[in-house]
Amino acid sequence: MTTQARSIVRETVKPEYTRYTPTNGKKPDGADFGVDGWLFALPGETLAGVRFPQAMYAAFQVSERGALFWRVREVGGERRQVGSDSTTRKGALALAVNAVAQQREKAAAPATRHPGAGARGAAWLLAAEGGECSQVSATMTERLERMRAGQLAALPTVAEIRMAYPLAGGGATLRLMTAEGSTTERHMIPLTERGAAGRENDPAGIYLDAITDGANTEGLKTAAGWHLMRLGFNYARGAAWAPYTGSASSEAQWKEWAPMLPEGHRWPHTVRVAITATAEHLAYIDRAYGPAPELPDLPAGVSAHPSGPRSWQICYANRRFWQLSYWPRMGGDVWTLYADPARTKFLARAASPGELLATIPARDAEAQARAAARKGY
């Protein structure tokens, strides 16, 4: 009888939280982490020969349906929501911990693992002698390739502007959908109202003028085009916005409303256009699910050793350590240097690793000077 391995993250009762705000330099990049919140780490572990690295998460509040909820999201990787929303931070943490534990236990279960995973150690990275290169395990390479294929298959192919019931405000929403009609939360964007505090609220992406001709308003299409480019999409060659007829029940509802609506609001209530991912978007997916980039030549006295899928432990003169992480994103990849392995003490951010690595000797000298000053004091 085989007993399933139990993840140690289930023992997490109260992690060590680090507060982040828009001004203290600790807030994760992007608009997916609220205005402020709390960072915490879940420990790495090895289950049935499968290595899971330590991971960082953010707990923050969101406003939905007129109420405040706590949400937990990955800080690195795909920045996916972990667990379900809760009315308390403690509840959101418990749901997130359970979700992470289940994911790890399922991935480590013999029935779901690759046949050769145990023999290969299923390591995230096997550091080569001297730290000059790294070899990604076959299982991780295959997993990333499957994730990349899934990401490409799930790309939206249709954009839709849909009008709300005009007598209730007449707003409009942009929705990006796959060929099957499915969508995600981040691909449903209000066009006629400002986003939540902390989000990007460029005037080009908001239409606040009067709506007089349904979803064909040029201002709505201009705002929708701005959001499409921001998300890495463009109109398909030769495609243009065109009226769309919805389900029979939806059309019947709009027909019932028609006598009560002002002139110009009656039709079309929905328009659609075919879209494609931009070259920049496709290149981002390749980087996000491809091998980690190689580091440039290191300054004298500096060494680097892989510590995760896209992170390295940086050492200077075998006496002081830092953590370097890589985050691929559209608009420019981000490299971040931290003062601790848990990546909670942010130091600097740059567009290339060389900029950060070049500062290591100076940072070591500063740290030594501070230590000497304390000792002298």
Secondary structure, 3 states (H helix, E strand, C coil): CCCCCCCHHHHCCCCCCEEECCCCCCCCCCCCCCCCEEEEEECCEEECCEEECCEEEEEEEEEECCEEEEEEEECCCCCCECCCCECCHHHHHHHHHHHHHHHHHHHHCCCCCCCCHHHHCCCCEEECHHHCCEEECHHHHHHHHHHHHHHHHCCCCEEEEEECCHHHCCCEEEEEECCCCCCCHHHEEECCCCCCCCCCCCHHHCCCCCCCCHHHCHHHHHHHHHHHHHCCEEECCCCCCEECCCCHHHHHHHHHHHHHCCCCCCCCCEEEEEEEECHHHHHHHHHHCCCCCCCCCCCCCEEEEEEECCEEEEEECCCEEEEEEEECCCCCCEEEEECCCCCCCEEEEECCHHHHHCCHHHHHHHHHHHHHHHHHC
